[in-house]
Amino acid sequence: MFGDLMGNMEEKKAQLQETLGNLEMQETSSDGAISIKFNGLREVLDVSIDLSKVDTSDGEQLEDLLLVTLNKMQARIAEAEEAENKKMIKDILPPGLGGLGNMFG
């Protein structure tokens, strides 16, 4: 019984990684100057900078915009991971455990 559960968990973990890898999101700075496209595995896929909205002589401004946008990106990835983990845990739990599955979302 537990062998099947552990094997199923490894399979579900691999599926989770595939799902997160295929999940593409985008985060944009509040002024639209920076846009970062990424996936659920924390891989940055593309970065766009609208130079018309950035003072190129002010490196600190660009650094601040990147920092804020990257931090927002990390928060969105964490939310996506949490949601996918909850789904995985519900799928792994054997039938008949009643409300135990509700603990995970």
C-alpha positions as CSV (number, residue, x, y, z in Angstrom):
1,M,0.0,0.0,0.0
2,F,2.7,2.5,1.0
3,G,4.9,1.4,-1.9
4,D,2.1,2.3,-4.3
5,L,1.6,5.6,-2.5
6,M,5.3,6.5,-2.7
7,G,5.6,5.5,-6.3
8,N,2.5,7.6,-7.1
9,M,4.1,10.5,-5.2
10,E,7.2,10.4,-7.3
11,E,5.0,10.3,-10.5
12,K,3.0,13.3,-9.2
13,K,6.1,15.2,-8.3
14,A,7.4,14.7,-11.9
15,Q,4.0,15.9,-13.2
16,L,4.2,18.9,-10.9
17,Q,7.6,19.9,-12.3
18,E,6.2,19.5,-15.9
19,T,3.1,21.6,-15.1
20,L,5.2,24.3,-13.5
21,G,7.6,24.3,-16.4
22,N,4.7,24.8,-18.8
23,L,3.2,27.5,-16.8
24,E,4.1,30.9,-18.3
25,M,3.4,34.1,-16.5
26,Q,4.4,37.7,-17.0
27,E,5.0,40.5,-14.5
28,T,5.3,44.2,-15.4
29,S,6.5,47.1,-13.4
30,S,3.8,49.5,-12.3
31,D,4.8,52.1,-14.9
32,G,5.1,49.5,-17.6
33,A,8.8,50.1,-18.1
34,I,9.9,46.6,-17.4
35,S,8.2,43.3,-18.3
36,I,9.5,39.9,-17.3
37,K,8.1,36.6,-18.7
38,F,8.9,33.5,-16.7
39,N,7.7,30.0,-15.9
40,G,6.8,28.2,-12.7
41,L,10.3,26.8,-12.4
42,R,11.7,30.3,-11.7
43,E,13.2,30.4,-15.2
44,V,13.2,33.9,-16.8
45,L,12.1,33.5,-20.4
46,D,12.2,37.1,-21.5
47,V,12.9,40.6,-20.3
48,S,11.7,43.7,-22.0
49,I,12.6,47.3,-21.1
50,D,10.8,50.2,-22.6
51,L,13.6,52.8,-22.7
52,S,11.1,55.6,-23.3
53,K,9.9,55.1,-19.7
54,V,13.3,54.8,-18.1
55,D,15.9,57.5,-17.5
56,T,18.9,55.7,-18.9
57,S,21.3,58.0,-17.0
58,D,19.8,56.8,-13.7
59,G,21.1,53.3,-13.2
60,E,19.5,53.2,-9.7
61,Q,16.0,53.7,-11.1
62,L,16.5,50.8,-13.5
63,E,17.9,48.6,-10.6
64,D,14.9,49.5,-8.4
65,L,12.4,48.7,-11.2
66,L,14.1,45.4,-11.8
67,L,14.2,44.5,-8.2
68,V,10.5,45.3,-7.5
69,T,9.4,43.4,-10.7
70,L,11.6,40.4,-9.9
71,N,10.2,40.2,-6.3
72,K,6.6,40.4,-7.6
73,M,7.5,37.6,-10.0
74,Q,8.9,35.4,-7.2
75,A,5.7,36.0,-5.2
76,R,3.5,34.9,-8.2
77,I,5.6,31.8,-8.6
78,A,5.2,30.9,-4.9
79,E,1.4,31.2,-5.3
80,A,1.4,29.0,-8.4
81,E,3.6,26.4,-6.6
82,E,1.3,26.4,-3.6
83,A,-1.8,25.9,-5.7
84,E,-0.2,23.1,-7.7
85,N,1.1,21.4,-4.6
86,K,-2.4,21.4,-3.0
87,K,-3.8,19.8,-6.1
88,M,-1.0,17.2,-6.0
89,I,-1.6,16.4,-2.4
90,K,-5.4,16.0,-3.0
91,D,-4.6,13.6,-5.9
92,I,-2.2,11.5,-3.8
93,L,-4.5,11.0,-0.8
94,P,-6.2,7.6,-0.9
95,P,-10.0,7.6,-1.2
96,G,-12.0,7.4,2.0
97,L,-10.0,9.8,4.1
98,G,-13.0,11.9,4.5
99,G,-12.3,15.6,5.1
100,L,-8.6,15.2,5.4
101,G,-8.2,16.3,1.8
102,N,-9.9,19.6,2.7
103,M,-6.9,20.6,4.8
104,F,-5.0,21.3,1.6
105,G,-7.4,23.8,0.0
